[in-house]
Amino acid sequence: MKRRQFLIGAAGAAILGRQLRAGDLPRDIQITRAVRFDLPSRRIKFVGRNSRLGDHGDLGRDGMLRLYTNADIEGIGNCRADKQAVSSLLRRNPSDFFKQSERRMTGPLGVGTMPLWDLMGKILEKPVYELLGGAGPERVPVYDGSIYFSDLMPQYANRWADRFKEEIDMSLKRGHRAFKIKIGRGAKWMPRAEGDARDLEVLKAIRKHAGPEMIIGVDANDGYDLARTKWLLEQLPDFNFAWLEEMFPENVEQYLDLKKFIADHKWKTLIADGETQGNLEAYKPLMAARAVDIFQGDMNRFGVEGIMTEARWAKEQGLMVAPHNWGSLVGFYMQLHVGRAITNFYRAEQDPLDSDVLIADGYDVRDGACSIPKTPGFGLRIDDAKFAASAKILFDIKA
């Protein structure tokens, strides 16, 4: 180790040693540098259309922030705050933003508090889920959210059933035992009757291949309506849908009608919705009426604090949360820590993205659930050589 690095590390250890032995939040630590960058990632496969949008491709990108301190500890995480907001962190103590008794982070980053959580976890030598309460299961249930309209891709048009089998097998090898299947082809890409019929064919093929015990939900991205949703359930009475997601735009009366229909048939299917909402207040009427069973605020749109608030409101009504997470590798890790922290978490959505820049040791998807490392913070670290080669730096500011 170079002499300068050694001295910085020794100074940081001394700062932490004094404060942690005293049992207080460290007061001598300051944020000295902040780097905003884009983290590229790649899916294990090319993902096609859903009921509303064209091909999703095989690339992902997370807006990230890397915070450095005078204690030689750094925090990393999803954050899209601008330069002015980030610059106000410099020379500040990370503890200033941490409301320990309330289990929340404040400050200028808006919803992008992940790097501050990571930093505080490392300073206090605790995983983020423990800072958030740690009341959830040791292994958090997960699902693969990447089964899109592969049958509409030209290369699979003549063998689409085999392609879905291949995708299910790929996911099984990655440890998944729960899947979300996109439906709604008749909303945009095919004539209505033909598209609805194809939805049925795809679901039957996947269920036959995956087996009766596999957990399967469907997501129409609002490509159905109430009548078609009932029709789908009646066409597949023994399918055992685990959940129905975004079948049609949120509507209290229509969802209560659907819940009664499900109850009358003695099915155990749950209703999930909420990913497109930009304001948590929009969930309150649905929660009050218990019209939705699983609330799906977007993980990155609302951040740790927003999803924890959503979960608290949902729990008061005996409901669950399962944050939406698509196009974000890092959002998956945030979900897992929230799921490890609370008792009304349904499942974490995984978009099958990987990055050689971000190293995530200790996260192991197996038998449909994921372990969360006890490593301080989120347990994530940067490969600096690959960071220099492929991360896009947006700004780099120093105190």
C-alpha positions in Angstrom: 0.0 0.0 0.0 1.3 3.5 -0.8 2.2 5.7 2.1 -0.5 8.3 1.4 -3.2 5.6 1.2 -2.0 4.0 4.4 -2.0 7.4 6.2 -5.6 8.1 5.0 -6.8 4.7 6.0 -5.2 5.0 9.4 -6.7 8.4 10.0 -10.1 7.1 9.0 -9.8 4.1 11.3 -8.9 6.5 14.2 -11.9 8.7 13.5 -14.3 5.7 13.5 -12.6 4.1 16.5 -13.2 7.1 18.7 -16.8 7.6 17.7 -18.0 4.0 17.6 -16.4 3.3 20.9 -18.4 6.2 22.3 -21.6 4.7 20.9 -22.5 8.0 19.1 -22.9 8.9 15.4 -19.4 9.9 14.1 -18.9 13.6 14.1 -15.5 13.9 12.5 -16.3 12.4 9.1 -16.9 14.7 6.1 -17.9 14.1 2.5 -14.9 15.3 0.5 -15.8 14.3 -3.1 -18.8 13.3 -5.2 -18.9 11.6 -8.6 -22.1 11.3 -10.6 -21.9 8.6 -13.3 -24.0 6.3 -15.4 -23.5 2.6 -14.7 -24.0 0.4 -17.8 -25.4 -3.1 -17.5 -26.5 -5.8 -19.9 -29.3 -8.4 -19.8 -28.7 -12.0 -20.2 -31.1 -11.9 -23.2 -32.8 -9.5 -25.6 -36.2 -8.5 -24.2 -39.1 -7.8 -26.6 -42.3 -5.8 -26.4 -45.0 -5.5 -23.8 -48.6 -4.3 -24.4 -47.6 -0.7 -24.7 -43.9 -0.4 -25.7 -41.6 -1.8 -28.4 -38.5 -3.9 -27.9 -36.8 -3.3 -24.6 -33.4 -4.6 -25.8 -30.6 -6.0 -23.7 -29.1 -2.9 -22.1 -29.7 -1.1 -18.8 -28.4 2.0 -17.1 -28.4 3.3 -13.6 -27.7 6.9 -12.7 -25.3 6.6 -9.8 -23.5 8.7 -7.2 -20.2 7.8 -5.5 -19.4 9.7 -2.3 -15.9 9.8 -0.8 -15.0 10.8 2.8 -12.0 11.8 4.9 -12.3 8.5 6.7 -11.4 6.6 3.5 -15.0 5.2 3.3 -17.2 5.6 0.3 -20.9 5.2 -0.4 -22.4 4.3 -3.7 -25.9 4.0 -5.0 -28.6 5.0 -7.4 -29.1 8.8 -7.5 -30.0 11.2 -10.3 -29.6 14.5 -8.3 -28.1 17.4 -10.2 -24.7 19.0 -9.5 -26.0 21.8 -7.4 -27.8 19.4 -5.0 -24.9 17.0 -4.8 -22.4 19.8 -4.2 -24.2 20.8 -1.0 -23.1 17.5 0.5 -19.4 18.5 0.4 -17.8 19.2 3.8 -21.0 17.8 5.4 -21.1 15.0 7.9 -23.2 12.1 6.6 -24.7 11.7 10.0 -26.4 15.1 9.6 -28.8 13.5 7.1 -29.5 10.3 9.1 -32.6 10.4 11.3 -31.7 7.3 13.2 -34.8 7.0 15.4 -37.1 7.5 12.4 -35.1 5.2 10.1 -34.9 7.6 7.3 -32.5 9.8 5.4 -33.0 13.5 4.6 -31.0 16.0 2.7 -30.7 17.5 -0.8 -30.7 14.3 -2.9 -34.5 13.9 -3.0 -35.4 10.2 -3.5 -31.8 9.4 -4.4 -30.6 8.6 -0.9 -29.2 5.2 -1.6 -25.5 6.4 -1.5 -26.1 8.1 1.8 -27.6 4.9 3.2 -24.7 2.9 1.9 -22.3 5.4 3.5 -24.0 5.3 6.9 -24.1 1.6 6.9 -20.4 1.4 6.3 -19.6 4.0 8.9 -21.8 2.2 11.5 -20.6 -1.2 10.2 -24.2 -2.4 9.7 -26.1 -3.5 6.6 -28.7 -1.1 5.4 -31.6 -3.5 6.2 -30.5 -3.4 9.8 -30.6 0.4 9.8 -34.2 0.1 8.4 -35.4 -2.3 11.1 -34.3 -5.8 10.0 -37.7 -7.3 10.7 -38.1 -9.3 7.4 -37.0 -12.8 6.4 -33.3 -13.7 6.0 -33.9 -14.7 2.4 -36.2 -12.4 0.4 -38.6 -13.9 -2.1 -37.9 -12.8 -5.7 -39.3 -13.2 -9.2 -38.1 -12.9 -12.8 -40.0 -10.0 -14.5 -38.5 -10.5 -18.0 -40.9 -12.8 -19.8 -42.1 -10.4 -22.6 -43.5 -10.9 -26.1 -40.7 -13.1 -27.5 -43.3 -14.7 -29.9 -43.5 -11.3 -31.7 -39.7 -11.2 -32.4 -39.0 -12.4 -36.0 -36.3 -14.9 -35.1 -38.8 -16.8 -32.8 -42.0 -16.4 -34.8 -41.9 -20.0 -36.0 -40.7 -21.5 -32.7 -42.1 -19.2 -30.0 -43.2 -21.9 -27.7 -39.7 -23.4 -27.6 -38.3 -19.9 -27.0 -40.5 -19.4 -23.9 -39.3 -22.8 -22.6 -35.7 -21.7 -23.1 -36.3 -18.4 -21.2 -38.0 -20.2 -18.3 -35.1 -22.7 -18.2 -32.6 -19.8 -18.2 -34.3 -18.3 -15.3 -34.6 -21.5 -13.4 -30.8 -21.9 -13.7 -30.4 -18.5 -12.1 -32.4 -19.7 -9.1 -35.9 -18.3 -9.8 -39.1 -20.2 -9.0 -41.5 -17.3 -9.7 -42.2 -15.5 -12.9 -44.2 -12.6 -14.2 -45.5 -13.1 -17.8 -46.4 -10.2 -20.0 -49.8 -10.3 -21.7 -52.0 -7.9 -23.7 -50.9 -8.5 -27.3 -54.3 -7.5 -28.5 -54.0 -4.0 -27.1 -51.6 -2.8 -29.8 -49.6 -5.5 -31.7 -52.3 -7.9 -32.9 -56.0 -7.8 -33.6 -57.8 -8.0 -30.3 -59.3 -11.5 -30.6 -56.1 -12.9 -32.1 -53.9 -11.3 -29.4 -56.1 -12.5 -26.5 -56.0 -16.0 -28.0 -52.2 -15.8 -28.2 -52.0 -14.7 -24.6 -53.8 -17.9 -23.7 -51.6 -20.1 -25.8 -48.4 -18.6 -24.3 -49.7 -19.0 -20.7 -50.7 -22.6 -21.4 -47.3 -23.4 -22.9 -45.4 -21.8 -20.0 -47.5 -23.5 -17.3 -47.1 -26.9 -19.0 -43.4 -26.5 -19.2 -42.9 -24.9 -15.7 -45.2 -27.3 -13.9 -48.1 -26.7 -11.6 -46.0 -25.7 -8.6 -44.3 -22.8 -10.2 -45.4 -19.4 -9.1 -46.7 -17.4 -12.1 -48.3 -13.9 -12.2 -49.3 -11.9 -15.3 -48.9 -8.2 -16.2 -51.0 -6.6 -18.9 -49.6 -3.1 -18.6 -53.2 -1.9 -18.7 -53.8 -3.8 -21.9 -56.9 -5.5 -20.7 -60.2 -4.3 -19.1 -62.4 -5.7 -16.4 -64.4 -7.9 -18.7 -61.4 -9.3 -20.5 -59.7 -10.0 -17.2 -62.7 -12.1 -16.0 -62.6 -13.8 -19.4 -59.0 -14.7 -19.0 -59.5 -16.2 -15.5 -62.5 -18.2 -16.8 -60.6 -19.6 -19.7 -57.8 -20.8 -17.3 -59.7 -21.8 -14.2 -57.0 -24.1 -12.9 -54.0 -22.0 -13.9 -53.5 -20.8 -10.3 -52.5 -17.2 -11.1 -50.4 -15.9 -8.1 -51.1 -12.3 -9.0 -52.7 -10.1 -11.7 -50.7 -6.9 -12.3 -51.9 -3.7 -14.1 -54.7 -5.5 -15.9 -56.4 -2.1 -16.4 -56.0 1.5 -15.0 -56.4 1.7 -11.3 -60.1 2.0 -10.4 -61.4 1.3 -6.9 -64.9 0.1 -8.0 -63.6 -2.1 -10.8 -60.9 -3.7 -8.7 -63.4 -4.4 -5.9 -65.6 -6.0 -8.6 -62.7 -8.2 -9.7 -61.8 -9.2 -6.2 -65.4 -10.3 -5.6 -65.3 -12.3 -8.8 -62.0 -14.0 -7.7 -63.5 -14.7 -4.2 -66.7 -16.1 -5.7 -64.6 -18.7 -7.7 -62.5 -19.4 -4.6 -59.3 -18.5 -6.3 -56.4 -17.2 -4.2 -55.1 -14.7 -6.9 -53.9 -11.4 -5.7 -54.2 -8.0 -7.4 -51.1 -5.8 -7.9 -50.8 -2.3 -9.2 -49.3 1.1 -8.8 -46.0 1.2 -10.8 -46.9 4.2 -13.0 -47.9 6.5 -10.1 -45.7 9.4 -9.3 -47.3 10.4 -6.0 -47.7 8.2 -3.0 -51.0 9.9 -2.2 -52.6 8.2 -5.2 -52.4 4.9 -3.3 -54.5 6.0 -0.4 -58.0 5.5 -1.9 -57.0 2.0 -3.1 -55.5 1.2 0.3 -58.5 2.5 2.2 -60.9 0.3 0.1 -58.4 -2.6 0.1 -59.0 -2.8 -3.6 -55.4 -3.8 -4.3 -53.5 -6.4 -2.4 -49.9 -5.6 -3.5 -48.7 -2.0 -4.1 -45.9 -1.5 -6.6 -44.4 2.0 -6.3 -41.3 2.2 -8.4 -38.1 1.6 -6.4 -36.1 4.3 -8.0 -38.9 6.8 -8.4 -39.7 6.8 -4.7 -36.4 5.6 -3.2 -35.9 3.9 0.1 -38.0 6.4 2.1 -40.9 6.4 -0.3 -41.2 2.6 -0.4 -40.9 2.4 3.4 -43.7 4.9 3.7 -45.8 3.0 1.2 -45.1 -0.2 3.1 -46.1 1.4 6.4 -49.4 2.6 5.0 -50.1 -0.8 3.4 -49.4 -2.7 6.6 -52.0 -0.6 8.4 -54.6 -2.2 6.0 -53.1 -5.7 6.0 -51.7 -5.2 2.5 -48.3 -5.8 0.9 -45.7 -4.1 -1.3 -43.6 -5.3 -4.2 -41.7 -2.4 -5.7 -41.6 -2.1 -9.4 -38.0 -2.4 -10.8 -37.3 -2.5 -14.5 -34.2 -1.3 -16.3 -32.3 -1.0 -13.0 -29.6 -3.4 -11.7 -29.1 -1.4 -8.5 -32.8 -1.1 -7.8 -32.9 -4.9 -7.3 -30.4 -4.5 -4.3 -32.5 -1.7 -2.8 -35.6 -3.8 -3.0 -33.9 -6.7 -1.2 -32.8 -4.5 1.7 -36.3 -3.1 2.0 -37.7 -6.7 1.9 -35.2 -7.8 4.6 -36.4 -4.9 6.7 -40.2 -5.2 6.7 -42.8 -7.9 7.3 -45.3 -7.1 4.5 -43.0 -7.5 1.4 -44.3 -9.7 -1.3 -41.5 -10.3 -3.8 -38.5 -8.4 -5.4 -38.6 -8.0 -9.1 -35.4 -8.9 -10.9 -34.6 -7.5 -14.4 -31.8 -10.0 -15.3 -29.0 -7.4 -15.6 -25.4 -7.8 -14.9 -22.4 -5.4 -14.7 -18.7 -6.1 -14.4 -18.2 -2.6 -12.9 -20.4 -3.2 -9.9 -19.4 -6.2 -7.6 -22.2 -7.6 -5.4 -20.9 -10.4 -3.3 -23.3 -12.3 -1.1 -26.5 -11.8 -3.1 -27.5 -15.4 -4.0 -30.8 -16.2 -5.8 -31.6 -19.8 -5.0 -35.0 -21.7 -4.8 -36.9 -18.5 -5.5 -35.4 -16.3 -2.7 -32.3 -14.2 -2.4 -29.8 -13.9 0.4 -28.6 -10.5 1.5 -25.1 -10.1 2.8 -24.4 -8.9 6.3 -21.7 -6.6 4.8 -22.0 -3.0 5.9 -24.1 -0.7 3.7 -25.5 -2.4 0.6 -22.5 -4.7 0.3 -21.7 -3.3 -3.2 -18.3 -2.2 -4.4 -16.7 -0.8 -7.6 -14.1 -2.4 -9.8 -12.0 0.7 -10.3 -10.3 -0.5 -13.5 -13.5 -1.4 -15.2 -15.1 1.8 -13.8 -12.5 3.9 -15.5 -13.0 2.0 -18.8 -16.8 1.9 -19.1 -18.6 4.2 -16.6 -19.7 7.5 -18.0 -18.7 10.3 -15.6 -21.3 13.2 -15.5 -19.5 15.3 -13.0 -16.7 15.0 -10.4 -16.6 17.6 -7.6 -14.3 18.0 -4.6 -14.4 19.9 -1.4 
